[in-house]
Amino acid sequence: MSYDHCEYCKGQVREQKVRVDHRWKGSLTVVEKVPVGVCDHCGERYYDASVLHRLDLIAKGKVGSVRHIKVPVADYSQAVAA
């Protein structure tokens, strides 16, 4: 993919493989090695439409998972009271 400069800071945008934490209908799916444009200066991410479509398919379970992990979930208000 080819990217222009960042629309926020005008930094150089280059393709990188990143991890995306995708939330859909109360579920969390962690997707690794996602190709996105990332600004060298501010870190803003730019997603191609085809990548977003594939992320949705993965989150909806239409493309198989490689592995599963357990993720702890904490309630901040409970942690503050402790």
VENKABEL-V206496 format. One record per residue. PSI is psi in whole degrees, -180 to 180 (999 if undefined). Layout:
PSI / PSI
This chain:
151 / 138 / 148 / -172 / 159 / 134 / -13 / -47 / -2 / 14 / 170 / 131 / 125 / 150 / 135 / 160 / 119 / 168 / 135 / 128 / 103 / 122 / 133 / 122 / 48 / 0 / 150 / 127 / 126 / 123 / 123 / 158 / 41 / 126 / 114 / 159 / 132 / 129 / 129 / -26 / -55 / -12 / 2 / 139 / 143 / 120 / 133 / 147 / -38 / -33 / -44 / -41 / -45 / -39 / -40 / -43 / -42 / -47 / -32 / 0 / 14 / -10 / 128 / 151 / 153 / -43 / 169 / 147 / 156 / 136 / 121 / 144 / 124 / 148 / 112 / -42 / -32 / -36 / -33 / -37 / -21 / 999
